[in-house]
Amino acid sequence: MNKKMIQECHEEKIEYFNEIQPFGYLIGIDVSTFEIEFVSENISLLFSENPMHLIGKKITDYLNIEIDCPKILSLDIGEFDRDSIEINSQTYHLTTYHNSDIIYLELESLIVVENRSSYHHISEQLLYTKSIEDNWKLLINSIKELIGYDRVMIYQFLEDNSGVVVAENVDEGLDSYLGLRFPEFDIPEQVRLLYIKKKSRMVADIDDLRIKMISREDKVVDLTYTSIRAFSVSHIEYLRNAKVFRFQLLLTIVFGDWLLVKIQHQNIFQIKSDYSPNY
């Protein structure tokens, strides 16, 4: 990574990229009027209408939905409620949260998994590990067993904001990152702060399209708490230059020192909704 790219990474306001990934849809509605303030450009695939024509319309004109505003607004900013909704005879996961005076609706196609019992069993095991090292090992092995990624690793942040890989489970034939230390600019300050606010992030395919947001008066949309927000172009280029991974999932865990679980896969990987960043 050259100096120019490092500088660009440190200056990026990544929550205001105004783009999402194409595996989901995003709608923002005014909390007092229920009018649509912004939509993702791909919303036309659901509503068969020009996204620009949706701005200022009532959300209930397009979705058979009852939004419990008091319930949503009682949540902390960015804390989400989840449900499912049927649109055009297809079921979608619906994630609802608020930020400022906007209620956000995220939609993703519903994909059901069959091994929930294994998931809950592993969750219980994590509560009773006898050391942090055992906890790390069980966590990465469990994720790899449940979902089948090529690499699962735990990245621990140090006092100087550099990071070191303290645990890893990686497929045979891939290089190990265990013990490698990465400089502070590998994950810039504003990115670390955003990971604390939004503790899970996923890029499904680094080569996929970026979907623009359409908003009233072309206002930039705050995507701080949006799980389907597009990654930084610089970050995508960084992953592309590595010539290894097309998929990456990031989970933030505060456990004494705070950690970042990096989950990577060589090929395109549509994560099942039960394991997606909101679930």
CYANA upper distance limits for C-alpha pairs under 8 A (distance plus 0.5 A):
  1 MET  CA      5 MET  CA      6.77
  1 MET  CA      6 ILE  CA      7.18
  1 MET  CA    238 TYR  CA      7.99
  2 ASN  CA      6 ILE  CA      6.80
  3 LYS  CA      7 GLN  CA      6.64
  4 LYS  CA      8 GLU  CA      6.69
  5 MET  CA      9 CYS  CA      6.63
  5 MET  CA    234 SER  CA      7.51
  6 ILE  CA     10 HIS  CA      6.87
  6 ILE  CA    185 PHE  CA      7.08
  7 GLN  CA     11 GLU  CA      6.84
  8 GLU  CA     12 GLU  CA      6.63
  8 GLU  CA    234 SER  CA      8.14
  9 CYS  CA    188 PRO  CA      7.31
  9 CYS  CA    234 SER  CA      6.92
  9 CYS  CA    235 HIS  CA      8.34
 10 HIS  CA    185 PHE  CA      8.13
 10 HIS  CA    188 PRO  CA      6.11
 10 HIS  CA    189 GLU  CA      7.64
 10 HIS  CA    190 GLN  CA      7.67
 12 GLU  CA    232 SER  CA      8.41
 13 LYS  CA     17 PHE  CA      7.65
 13 LYS  CA    190 GLN  CA      8.20
 14 ILE  CA    191 VAL  CA      8.07
 14 ILE  CA    231 PHE  CA      8.09
 14 ILE  CA    232 SER  CA      6.71
 15 GLU  CA    222 ASP  CA      6.41
 15 GLU  CA    223 LEU  CA      5.47
 15 GLU  CA    224 THR  CA      5.32
 15 GLU  CA    229 ARG  CA      8.46
 16 TYR  CA    220 VAL  CA      6.93
 16 TYR  CA    221 VAL  CA      6.69
 16 TYR  CA    222 ASP  CA      5.97
 16 TYR  CA    223 LEU  CA      6.68
 16 TYR  CA    224 THR  CA      8.26
 17 PHE  CA    220 VAL  CA      8.48
 17 PHE  CA    223 LEU  CA      8.35
 17 PHE  CA    230 ALA  CA      7.96
 17 PHE  CA    232 SER  CA      8.15
 18 ASN  CA    212 LYS  CA      6.58
 18 ASN  CA    213 MET  CA      5.96
 18 ASN  CA    220 VAL  CA      6.61
 18 ASN  CA    221 VAL  CA      6.24
 18 ASN  CA    222 ASP  CA      8.08
 18 ASN  CA    223 LEU  CA      7.80
 19 GLU  CA     40 SER  CA      8.31
 19 GLU  CA    210 ARG  CA      6.48
 19 GLU  CA    211 ILE  CA      5.70
 19 GLU  CA    212 LYS  CA      4.99
 19 GLU  CA    213 MET  CA      6.22
 19 GLU  CA    229 ARG  CA      6.72
 19 GLU  CA    230 ALA  CA      5.99
 20 ILE  CA     24 GLY  CA      8.28
 20 ILE  CA     25 TYR  CA      8.50
 20 ILE  CA     40 SER  CA      7.91
 20 ILE  CA    210 ARG  CA      6.44
 20 ILE  CA    211 ILE  CA      5.63
 20 ILE  CA    212 LYS  CA      7.09
 20 ILE  CA    213 MET  CA      8.03
 20 ILE  CA    228 ILE  CA      6.02
 20 ILE  CA    229 ARG  CA      4.69
 20 ILE  CA    230 ALA  CA      4.83
 21 GLN  CA    203 VAL  CA      8.06
 21 GLN  CA    204 ALA  CA      8.37
 21 GLN  CA    208 ASP  CA      8.11
 21 GLN  CA    209 LEU  CA      7.42
 21 GLN  CA    210 ARG  CA      5.98
 21 GLN  CA    211 ILE  CA      6.47
 21 GLN  CA    228 ILE  CA      6.05
 21 GLN  CA    229 ARG  CA      6.58
 21 GLN  CA    230 ALA  CA      5.60
 22 PRO  CA     42 ASN  CA      8.01
 22 PRO  CA    208 ASP  CA      7.99
 22 PRO  CA    209 LEU  CA      6.97
 22 PRO  CA    210 ARG  CA      7.08
 22 PRO  CA    211 ILE  CA      6.56
 23 PHE  CA    108 GLU  CA      7.11
 23 PHE  CA    109 SER  CA      8.37
 23 PHE  CA    204 ALA  CA      8.47
 23 PHE  CA    228 ILE  CA      8.24
 24 GLY  CA    106 GLU  CA      7.43
 24 GLY  CA    107 LEU  CA      6.01
 24 GLY  CA    108 GLU  CA      5.20
 24 GLY  CA    109 SER  CA      7.93
 24 GLY  CA    228 ILE  CA      6.96
 25 TYR  CA     39 VAL  CA      8.28
 25 TYR  CA     40 SER  CA      6.46
 25 TYR  CA     42 ASN  CA      7.23
 25 TYR  CA     43 ILE  CA      6.60
 25 TYR  CA    106 GLU  CA      6.26
 25 TYR  CA    107 LEU  CA      5.55
 25 TYR  CA    108 GLU  CA      7.18
 26 LEU  CA     39 VAL  CA      6.10
 26 LEU  CA     40 SER  CA      5.76
 26 LEU  CA     43 ILE  CA      8.03
 26 LEU  CA    104 TYR  CA      7.63
 26 LEU  CA    105 LEU  CA      6.25
 26 LEU  CA    106 GLU  CA      5.25
 26 LEU  CA    107 LEU  CA      6.94
 27 ILE  CA     36 ILE  CA      7.63
 27 ILE  CA     37 GLU  CA      8.27
 27 ILE  CA     38 PHE  CA      6.35
 27 ILE  CA     39 VAL  CA      4.96
 27 ILE  CA     40 SER  CA      7.15
 27 ILE  CA    104 TYR  CA      6.37
 27 ILE  CA    105 LEU  CA      5.59
 27 ILE  CA    106 GLU  CA      7.13
 28 GLY  CA     36 ILE  CA      6.37
 28 GLY  CA     37 GLU  CA      5.95
 28 GLY  CA     38 PHE  CA      5.57
 28 GLY  CA     39 VAL  CA      6.80
 28 GLY  CA    102 ILE  CA      6.59
 28 GLY  CA    103 ILE  CA      6.19
 28 GLY  CA    104 TYR  CA      5.12
 28 GLY  CA    105 LEU  CA      6.77
 29 ILE  CA     33 THR  CA      8.42
 29 ILE  CA     34 PHE  CA      5.94
 29 ILE  CA     35 GLU  CA      5.86
 29 ILE  CA     36 ILE  CA      4.87
 29 ILE  CA     37 GLU  CA      5.73
 29 ILE  CA     38 PHE  CA      7.62
 29 ILE  CA     59 ILE  CA      7.76
 29 ILE  CA    102 ILE  CA      6.05
 29 ILE  CA    103 ILE  CA      5.85
 29 ILE  CA    104 TYR  CA      7.11
 30 ASP  CA     34 PHE  CA      5.57
 30 ASP  CA     35 GLU  CA      5.96
 30 ASP  CA     36 ILE  CA      6.96
 30 ASP  CA     37 GLU  CA      6.81
 30 ASP  CA    101 ASP  CA      6.70
 30 ASP  CA    102 ILE  CA      5.46
 30 ASP  CA    103 ILE  CA      6.98
 31 VAL  CA     69 CYS  CA      7.84
 31 VAL  CA    101 ASP  CA      6.15
 31 VAL  CA    102 ILE  CA      6.02
 31 VAL  CA    103 ILE  CA      6.50
 32 SER  CA    101 ASP  CA      8.43
 33 THR  CA     58 LYS  CA      8.41
 34 PHE  CA     58 LYS  CA      6.16
 34 PHE  CA     59 ILE  CA      6.74
 34 PHE  CA     60 THR  CA      8.49
 35 GLU  CA     55 ILE  CA      7.95
 35 GLU  CA     56 GLY  CA      5.61
 35 GLU  CA     57 LYS  CA      5.72
 35 GLU  CA     58 LYS  CA      4.99
 35 GLU  CA     59 ILE  CA      6.65
 36 ILE  CA     54 LEU  CA      7.18
 36 ILE  CA     55 ILE  CA      5.67
 36 ILE  CA     56 GLY  CA      5.61
 36 ILE  CA     57 LYS  CA      6.10
 36 ILE  CA     58 LYS  CA      6.61
 36 ILE  CA     59 ILE  CA      6.55
 37 GLU  CA     55 ILE  CA      6.17
 37 GLU  CA     56 GLY  CA      6.76
 37 GLU  CA    215 SER  CA      6.29
 37 GLU  CA    216 ARG  CA      6.09
 38 PHE  CA     55 ILE  CA      6.77
 38 PHE  CA    213 MET  CA      7.32
 38 PHE  CA    214 ILE  CA      5.95
 38 PHE  CA    215 SER  CA      4.53
 38 PHE  CA    216 ARG  CA      6.80
 38 PHE  CA    221 VAL  CA      8.23
 39 VAL  CA     43 ILE  CA      7.14
 39 VAL  CA     51 PRO  CA      7.24
 39 VAL  CA     54 LEU  CA      8.34
 39 VAL  CA     55 ILE  CA      8.17
 39 VAL  CA    213 MET  CA      6.31
 39 VAL  CA    214 ILE  CA      5.86
 39 VAL  CA    215 SER  CA      7.00
 40 SER  CA     51 PRO  CA      8.09
 40 SER  CA    211 ILE  CA      7.09
 40 SER  CA    212 LYS  CA      6.46
 40 SER  CA    213 MET  CA      4.92
 40 SER  CA    214 ILE  CA      6.42
 41 GLU  CA     51 PRO  CA      6.49
 41 GLU  CA    211 ILE  CA      6.60
 41 GLU  CA    212 LYS  CA      6.05
 41 GLU  CA    213 MET  CA      6.21
 41 GLU  CA    214 ILE  CA      6.60
 42 ASN  CA     46 LEU  CA      8.38
 42 ASN  CA     51 PRO  CA      8.37
 42 ASN  CA    211 ILE  CA      7.24
 43 ILE  CA     47 PHE  CA      6.89
 43 ILE  CA     48 SER  CA      8.48
 43 ILE  CA     51 PRO  CA      7.02
 44 SER  CA     48 SER  CA      5.27
 44 SER  CA     49 GLU  CA      5.67
 44 SER  CA     50 ASN  CA      6.45
 44 SER  CA     51 PRO  CA      6.45
 46 LEU  CA     87 ILE  CA      7.82
 46 LEU  CA     88 ASN  CA      8.06
 47 PHE  CA     62 TYR  CA      7.63
 49 GLU  CA     53 HIS  CA      7.56
 49 GLU  CA     54 LEU  CA      8.11
 50 ASN  CA     54 LEU  CA      7.60
 51 PRO  CA     55 ILE  CA      7.71
 51 PRO  CA    214 ILE  CA      7.38
 52 MET  CA    214 ILE  CA      7.18
 52 MET  CA    215 SER  CA      8.30
 53 HIS  CA     57 LYS  CA      8.38
 55 ILE  CA    215 SER  CA      7.30
 55 ILE  CA    216 ARG  CA      6.68
 56 GLY  CA    216 ARG  CA      8.04
 57 LYS  CA     61 ASP  CA      7.84
 58 LYS  CA     62 TYR  CA      8.12
 59 ILE  CA     63 LEU  CA      6.64
 60 THR  CA     64 ASN  CA      6.56
 60 THR  CA     65 ILE  CA      6.91
 63 LEU  CA     87 ILE  CA      8.10
 65 ILE  CA     85 ILE  CA      8.47
 68 ASP  CA     72 ILE  CA      6.77
 69 CYS  CA     73 LEU  CA      6.37
 70 PRO  CA     74 SER  CA      6.47
 71 LYS  CA     75 LEU  CA      7.35
 72 ILE  CA     80 PHE  CA      8.21
 72 ILE  CA     81 ASP  CA      7.68
 72 ILE  CA     96 THR  CA      7.83
 72 ILE  CA     97 TYR  CA      6.67
 72 ILE  CA     98 HIS  CA      7.26
 72 ILE  CA    103 ILE  CA      8.42
 73 LEU  CA     97 TYR  CA      8.44
 73 LEU  CA     98 HIS  CA      7.10
 75 LEU  CA     79 GLU  CA      6.28
 75 LEU  CA     80 PHE  CA      7.78
 75 LEU  CA     97 TYR  CA      8.23
 75 LEU  CA     98 HIS  CA      8.48
 77 ILE  CA     97 TYR  CA      7.78
 77 ILE  CA     98 HIS  CA      6.32
 77 ILE  CA     99 ASN  CA      5.98
 77 ILE  CA    100 SER  CA      8.31
 78 GLY  CA     97 TYR  CA      6.23
 78 GLY  CA     98 HIS  CA      6.51
 78 GLY  CA     99 ASN  CA      6.85
 78 GLY  CA    197 LYS  CA      8.28
 78 GLY  CA    198 LYS  CA      8.05
 78 GLY  CA    225 TYR  CA      5.82
 79 GLU  CA     97 TYR  CA      6.51
 79 GLU  CA     98 HIS  CA      8.19
 80 PHE  CA     95 THR  CA      6.88
 80 PHE  CA     96 THR  CA      5.95
 80 PHE  CA     97 TYR  CA      5.10
 80 PHE  CA     98 HIS  CA      8.37
 80 PHE  CA    278 ASN  CA      8.42
 81 ASP  CA     95 THR  CA      6.31
 81 ASP  CA     96 THR  CA      5.68
 81 ASP  CA     97 TYR  CA      6.90
 82 ARG  CA     93 HIS  CA      7.76
 82 ARG  CA     94 LEU  CA      6.14
 82 ARG  CA     95 THR  CA      5.05
 82 ARG  CA     96 THR  CA      6.72
 83 ASP  CA     93 HIS  CA      6.58
 83 ASP  CA     94 LEU  CA      5.61
 83 ASP  CA     95 THR  CA      7.04
 84 SER  CA     91 THR  CA      7.16
 84 SER  CA     92 TYR  CA      6.01
 84 SER  CA     93 HIS  CA      5.03
 84 SER  CA     94 LEU  CA      5.59
 84 SER  CA    110 LEU  CA      8.43
 85 ILE  CA     91 THR  CA      6.13
 85 ILE  CA     92 TYR  CA      5.86
 85 ILE  CA     93 HIS  CA      7.03
 85 ILE  CA     94 LEU  CA      6.88
 86 GLU  CA     90 GLN  CA      5.86
 86 GLU  CA     91 THR  CA      4.86
 86 GLU  CA     92 TYR  CA      6.65
 87 ILE  CA     91 THR  CA      6.86
 87 ILE  CA     92 TYR  CA      7.88
 90 GLN  CA    109 SER  CA      8.37
 91 THR  CA    109 SER  CA      6.98
 91 THR  CA    110 LEU  CA      6.29
 92 TYR  CA    107 LEU  CA      6.49
 92 TYR  CA    108 GLU  CA      5.81
 92 TYR  CA    109 SER  CA      4.94
 92 TYR  CA    110 LEU  CA      5.24
 93 HIS  CA    106 GLU  CA      8.37
 93 HIS  CA    107 LEU  CA      6.07
 93 HIS  CA    108 GLU  CA      5.64
 93 HIS  CA    109 SER  CA      6.57
 93 HIS  CA    110 LEU  CA      5.87
 93 HIS  CA    273 SER  CA      8.08
 94 LEU  CA    105 LEU  CA      7.10
 94 LEU  CA    106 GLU  CA      6.18
 94 LEU  CA    107 LEU  CA      5.42
 94 LEU  CA    108 GLU  CA      7.40
 95 THR  CA    104 TYR  CA      8.41
 95 THR  CA    105 LEU  CA      6.28
 95 THR  CA    106 GLU  CA      5.51
 95 THR  CA    107 LEU  CA      7.09
 95 THR  CA    278 ASN  CA      7.86
 96 THR  CA    103 ILE  CA      7.44
 96 THR  CA    104 TYR  CA      6.08
 96 THR  CA    105 LEU  CA      5.36
 96 THR  CA    106 GLU  CA      7.00
 97 TYR  CA    103 ILE  CA      6.27
 97 TYR  CA    104 TYR  CA      5.87
 97 TYR  CA    105 LEU  CA      7.55
 98 HIS  CA    102 ILE  CA      6.13
 98 HIS  CA    103 ILE  CA      4.87
 98 HIS  CA    104 TYR  CA      6.26
 99 ASN  CA    103 ILE  CA      7.15
 99 ASN  CA    104 TYR  CA      8.17
106 GLU  CA    226 THR  CA      8.29
108 GLU  CA    273 SER  CA      8.19
109 SER  CA    273 SER  CA      8.15
110 LEU  CA    273 SER  CA      6.60
111 ILE  CA    272 LYS  CA      6.00
111 ILE  CA    273 SER  CA      5.89
111 ILE  CA    274 ASP  CA      7.93
112 VAL  CA    272 LYS  CA      7.29
112 VAL  CA    273 SER  CA      7.27
112 VAL  CA    274 ASP  CA      7.20
113 VAL  CA    272 LYS  CA      7.24
113 VAL  CA    273 SER  CA      8.48
113 VAL  CA    274 ASP  CA      7.16
115 ASN  CA    119 TYR  CA      7.14
116 ARG  CA    120 HIS  CA      6.87
117 SER  CA    121 HIS  CA      6.65
118 SER  CA    122 ILE  CA      6.68
118 SER  CA    146 LEU  CA      8.46
119 TYR  CA    123 SER  CA      6.77
119 TYR  CA    146 LEU  CA      8.05
120 HIS  CA    124 GLU  CA      6.84
121 HIS  CA    125 GLN  CA      6.91
122 ILE  CA    126 LEU  CA      6.79
122 ILE  CA    142 SER  CA      7.42
123 SER  CA    127 LEU  CA      7.34
124 GLU  CA    128 TYR  CA      7.59
125 GLN  CA    129 THR  CA      7.11
126 LEU  CA    135 ASN  CA      6.55
126 LEU  CA    138 LEU  CA      7.48
126 LEU  CA    139 LEU  CA      7.66
129 THR  CA    134 ASP  CA      6.46
129 THR  CA    135 ASN  CA      6.09
130 LYS  CA    134 ASP  CA      7.07
130 LYS  CA    135 ASN  CA      8.10
131 SER  CA    135 ASN  CA      6.74
132 ILE  CA    136 TRP  CA      6.70
133 GLU  CA    137 LYS  CA      6.70
134 ASP  CA    138 LEU  CA      6.58
135 ASN  CA    139 LEU  CA      6.49
136 TRP  CA    140 ILE  CA      6.78
136 TRP  CA    154 ILE  CA      7.86
136 TRP  CA    167 ALA  CA      7.05
137 LYS  CA    141 ASN  CA      6.56
137 LYS  CA    167 ALA  CA      7.17
137 LYS  CA    168 GLU  CA      8.23
138 LEU  CA    142 SER  CA      6.31
139 LEU  CA    143 ILE  CA      6.73
140 ILE  CA    144 LYS  CA      6.66
140 ILE  CA    152 VAL  CA      6.19
140 ILE  CA    153 MET  CA      7.02
140 ILE  CA    154 ILE  CA      8.12
140 ILE  CA    167 ALA  CA      8.20
140 ILE  CA    168 GLU  CA      7.28
140 ILE  CA    169 ASN  CA      6.91
141 ASN  CA    145 GLU  CA      6.57
141 ASN  CA    152 VAL  CA      8.36
141 ASN  CA    169 ASN  CA      6.96
142 SER  CA    146 LEU  CA      6.51
143 ILE  CA    147 ILE  CA      6.46
143 ILE  CA    148 GLY  CA      7.93
143 ILE  CA    152 VAL  CA      7.89
144 LYS  CA    148 GLY  CA      5.29
144 LYS  CA    149 TYR  CA      6.09
144 LYS  CA    150 ASP  CA      8.22
144 LYS  CA    151 ARG  CA      8.06
144 LYS  CA    152 VAL  CA      7.04
144 LYS  CA    169 ASN  CA      7.93
149 TYR  CA    263 ILE  CA      7.29
149 TYR  CA    264 GLN  CA      6.70
149 TYR  CA    265 HIS  CA      5.80
150 ASP  CA    170 VAL  CA      6.31
150 ASP  CA    171 ASP  CA      5.85
150 ASP  CA    263 ILE  CA      8.36
150 ASP  CA    264 GLN  CA      6.59
150 ASP  CA    265 HIS  CA      5.38
150 ASP  CA    266 GLN  CA      7.26
151 ARG  CA    168 GLU  CA      7.79
151 ARG  CA    169 ASN  CA      6.35
151 ARG  CA    170 VAL  CA      4.83
151 ARG  CA    171 ASP  CA      6.93
151 ARG  CA    262 LYS  CA      8.45
151 ARG  CA    263 ILE  CA      6.23
151 ARG  CA    264 GLN  CA      5.67
151 ARG  CA    265 HIS  CA      6.97
152 VAL  CA    168 GLU  CA      6.21
152 VAL  CA    169 ASN  CA      5.82
152 VAL  CA    170 VAL  CA      6.87
152 VAL  CA    261 VAL  CA      7.66
152 VAL  CA    262 LYS  CA      6.36
152 VAL  CA    263 ILE  CA      4.97
152 VAL  CA    264 GLN  CA      6.99
153 MET  CA    165 VAL  CA      7.20
153 MET  CA    166 VAL  CA      8.08
153 MET  CA    167 ALA  CA      6.02
153 MET  CA    168 GLU  CA      4.63
153 MET  CA    169 ASN  CA      6.83
153 MET  CA    170 VAL  CA      8.50
153 MET  CA    178 LEU  CA      8.50
153 MET  CA    261 VAL  CA      6.25
153 MET  CA    262 LYS  CA      5.82
153 MET  CA    263 ILE  CA      6.97
154 ILE  CA    165 VAL  CA      6.16
154 ILE  CA    166 VAL  CA      6.30
154 ILE  CA    167 ALA  CA      5.70
154 ILE  CA    168 GLU  CA      6.91
154 ILE  CA    259 LEU  CA      7.12
154 ILE  CA    260 LEU  CA      6.30
154 ILE  CA    261 VAL  CA      5.02
154 ILE  CA    262 LYS  CA      6.73
155 TYR  CA    163 GLY  CA      6.64
155 TYR  CA    164 VAL  CA      5.99
155 TYR  CA    165 VAL  CA      4.96
155 TYR  CA    166 VAL  CA      6.66
155 TYR  CA    167 ALA  CA      8.10
155 TYR  CA    259 LEU  CA      6.19
155 TYR  CA    260 LEU  CA      5.48
155 TYR  CA    261 VAL  CA      6.56
155 TYR  CA    262 LYS  CA      7.58
156 GLN  CA    163 GLY  CA      5.86
156 GLN  CA    164 VAL  CA      5.89
156 GLN  CA    165 VAL  CA      6.78
156 GLN  CA    166 VAL  CA      7.06
156 GLN  CA    257 ASP  CA      7.94
156 GLN  CA    258 TRP  CA      7.04
156 GLN  CA    259 LEU  CA      5.11
156 GLN  CA    260 LEU  CA      6.84
157 PHE  CA    161 ASN  CA      6.29
157 PHE  CA    162 SER  CA      6.43
157 PHE  CA    163 GLY  CA      4.93
157 PHE  CA    164 VAL  CA      7.22
157 PHE  CA    257 ASP  CA      7.72
157 PHE  CA    258 TRP  CA      6.91
157 PHE  CA    259 LEU  CA      6.71
157 PHE  CA    260 LEU  CA      8.38
158 LEU  CA    162 SER  CA      6.05
158 LEU  CA    163 GLY  CA      6.19
158 LEU  CA    164 VAL  CA      8.10
160 ASP  CA    184 GLU  CA      7.83
161 ASN  CA    183 PRO  CA      8.14
161 ASN  CA    184 GLU  CA      5.64
162 SER  CA    181 ARG  CA      7.62
162 SER  CA    182 PHE  CA      6.22
162 SER  CA    183 PRO  CA      5.16
162 SER  CA    184 GLU  CA      4.69
162 SER  CA    185 PHE  CA      8.28
162 SER  CA    186 ASP  CA      8.31
163 GLY  CA    181 ARG  CA      6.08
163 GLY  CA    182 PHE  CA      5.62
163 GLY  CA    183 PRO  CA      7.10
163 GLY  CA    184 GLU  CA      7.58
164 VAL  CA    178 LEU  CA      8.49
164 VAL  CA    179 GLY  CA      6.61
164 VAL  CA    180 LEU  CA      6.12
164 VAL  CA    181 ARG  CA      4.73
164 VAL  CA    182 PHE  CA      6.59
165 VAL  CA    177 TYR  CA      6.99
165 VAL  CA    178 LEU  CA      5.65
165 VAL  CA    179 GLY  CA      5.66
165 VAL  CA    180 LEU  CA      6.23
165 VAL  CA    181 ARG  CA      7.18
166 VAL  CA    178 LEU  CA      6.65
166 VAL  CA    179 GLY  CA      6.49
167 ALA  CA    178 LEU  CA      6.71
168 GLU  CA    176 SER  CA      8.32
168 GLU  CA    177 TYR  CA      8.00
168 GLU  CA    178 LEU  CA      6.57
170 VAL  CA    174 LEU  CA      7.31
170 VAL  CA    176 SER  CA      7.42
182 PHE  CA    186 ASP  CA      6.80
184 GLU  CA    188 PRO  CA      6.91
185 PHE  CA    189 GLU  CA      8.50
187 ILE  CA    191 VAL  CA      6.69
187 ILE  CA    192 ARG  CA      7.00
188 PRO  CA    192 ARG  CA      6.89
189 GLU  CA    193 LEU  CA      6.77
190 GLN  CA    194 LEU  CA      6.69
191 VAL  CA    195 TYR  CA      6.74
192 ARG  CA    196 ILE  CA      7.07
193 LEU  CA    197 LYS  CA      7.20
194 LEU  CA    198 LYS  CA      6.48
194 LEU  CA    199 LYS  CA      8.47
194 LEU  CA    224 THR  CA      7.56
195 TYR  CA    199 LYS  CA      5.54
195 TYR  CA    200 SER  CA      7.53
195 TYR  CA    201 ARG  CA      8.49
195 TYR  CA    252 THR  CA      6.84
196 ILE  CA    252 THR  CA      7.38
197 LYS  CA    224 THR  CA      8.12
197 LYS  CA    225 TYR  CA      7.77
198 LYS  CA    224 THR  CA      7.50
198 LYS  CA    225 TYR  CA      6.03
198 LYS  CA    226 THR  CA      8.43
198 LYS  CA    227 SER  CA      8.30
199 LYS  CA    250 LEU  CA      8.33
199 LYS  CA    251 LEU  CA      6.12
199 LYS  CA    252 THR  CA      5.22
199 LYS  CA    253 ILE  CA      7.90
200 SER  CA    227 SER  CA      7.52
200 SER  CA    249 LEU  CA      7.87
200 SER  CA    250 LEU  CA      5.93
200 SER  CA    251 LEU  CA      4.93
200 SER  CA    252 THR  CA      6.72
200 SER  CA    277 PRO  CA      5.69
200 SER  CA    278 ASN  CA      8.02
201 ARG  CA    227 SER  CA      6.33
201 ARG  CA    228 ILE  CA      8.15
201 ARG  CA    249 LEU  CA      6.27
201 ARG  CA    250 LEU  CA      5.52
201 ARG  CA    251 LEU  CA      7.11
201 ARG  CA    277 PRO  CA      6.59
202 MET  CA    227 SER  CA      7.65
202 MET  CA    228 ILE  CA      7.71
202 MET  CA    247 PHE  CA      8.23
202 MET  CA    248 GLN  CA      6.24
202 MET  CA    249 LEU  CA      4.75
202 MET  CA    250 LEU  CA      6.62
202 MET  CA    276 SER  CA      8.49
202 MET  CA    277 PRO  CA      7.26
203 VAL  CA    230 ALA  CA      7.83
203 VAL  CA    231 PHE  CA      7.33
203 VAL  CA    247 PHE  CA      6.22
203 VAL  CA    248 GLN  CA      5.83
203 VAL  CA    249 LEU  CA      6.89
204 ALA  CA    208 ASP  CA      8.47
204 ALA  CA    246 ARG  CA      7.76
204 ALA  CA    247 PHE  CA      5.47
204 ALA  CA    248 GLN  CA      7.16
204 ALA  CA    268 ILE  CA      7.00
204 ALA  CA    269 PHE  CA      6.59
204 ALA  CA    270 GLN  CA      6.78
204 ALA  CA    271 ILE  CA      8.21
205 ASP  CA    246 ARG  CA      5.58
205 ASP  CA    247 PHE  CA      5.69
205 ASP  CA    267 ASN  CA      8.49
205 ASP  CA    268 ILE  CA      5.96
205 ASP  CA    269 PHE  CA      7.78
206 ILE  CA    236 ILE  CA      6.45
206 ILE  CA    239 LEU  CA      8.07
206 ILE  CA    240 ARG  CA      7.68
206 ILE  CA    246 ARG  CA      5.65
206 ILE  CA    247 PHE  CA      7.06
207 ASP  CA    246 ARG  CA      7.77
210 ARG  CA    230 ALA  CA      7.12
213 MET  CA    221 VAL  CA      7.90
214 ILE  CA    218 ASP  CA      7.27
215 SER  CA    219 LYS  CA      6.29
215 SER  CA    220 VAL  CA      7.95
215 SER  CA    221 VAL  CA      8.03
223 LEU  CA    229 ARG  CA      6.85
227 SER  CA    277 PRO  CA      6.72
227 SER  CA    278 ASN  CA      7.25
231 PHE  CA    235 HIS  CA      7.13
231 PHE  CA    236 ILE  CA      7.16
232 SER  CA    236 ILE  CA      6.75
233 VAL  CA    237 GLU  CA      6.65
234 SER  CA    238 TYR  CA      6.63
235 HIS  CA    239 LEU  CA      6.81
236 ILE  CA    240 ARG  CA      6.55
237 GLU  CA    241 ASN  CA      6.47
238 TYR  CA    242 ALA  CA      6.94
239 LEU  CA    243 LYS  CA      7.43
239 LEU  CA    244 VAL  CA      7.97
239 LEU  CA    245 PHE  CA      7.10
239 LEU  CA    246 ARG  CA      8.09
240 ARG  CA    244 VAL  CA      7.89
240 ARG  CA    245 PHE  CA      7.84
240 ARG  CA    246 ARG  CA      8.09
244 VAL  CA    266 GLN  CA      6.34
245 PHE  CA    264 GLN  CA      6.78
245 PHE  CA    265 HIS  CA      5.98
245 PHE  CA    266 GLN  CA      4.74
245 PHE  CA    267 ASN  CA      7.21
246 ARG  CA    264 GLN  CA      8.27
246 ARG  CA    265 HIS  CA      6.87
246 ARG  CA    266 GLN  CA      5.94
246 ARG  CA    267 ASN  CA      5.93
246 ARG  CA    268 ILE  CA      6.30
247 PHE  CA    264 GLN  CA      6.11
247 PHE  CA    265 HIS  CA      5.61
247 PHE  CA    266 GLN  CA      7.10
247 PHE  CA    267 ASN  CA      7.08
247 PHE  CA    268 ILE  CA      6.40
247 PHE  CA    269 PHE  CA      6.72
248 GLN  CA    262 LYS  CA      7.55
248 GLN  CA    263 ILE  CA      6.09
248 GLN  CA    264 GLN  CA      4.99
248 GLN  CA    265 HIS  CA      7.03
249 LEU  CA    262 LYS  CA      6.51
249 LEU  CA    263 ILE  CA      5.50
249 LEU  CA    264 GLN  CA      6.97
250 LEU  CA    260 LEU  CA      7.16
250 LEU  CA    261 VAL  CA      6.16
250 LEU  CA    262 LYS  CA      5.42
250 LEU  CA    263 ILE  CA      6.86
251 LEU  CA    260 LEU  CA      6.23
251 LEU  CA    261 VAL  CA      5.52
251 LEU  CA    262 LYS  CA      7.27
251 LEU  CA    277 PRO  CA      8.49
252 THR  CA    258 TRP  CA      7.89
252 THR  CA    259 LEU  CA      6.45
252 THR  CA    260 LEU  CA      5.21
252 THR  CA    261 VAL  CA      6.81
253 ILE  CA    258 TRP  CA      6.38
253 ILE  CA    259 LEU  CA      5.75
253 ILE  CA    260 LEU  CA      6.76
253 ILE  CA    261 VAL  CA      8.02
254 VAL  CA    258 TRP  CA      4.79
254 VAL  CA    259 LEU  CA      6.67
255 PHE  CA    259 LEU  CA      7.69
265 HIS  CA    269 PHE  CA      7.65
271 ILE  CA    275 TYR  CA      7.14
271 ILE  CA    276 SER  CA      6.59
272 LYS  CA    276 SER  CA      6.78
273 SER  CA    279 TYR  CA      7.55
274 ASP  CA    279 TYR  CA      6.05
275 TYR  CA    279 TYR  CA      6.11
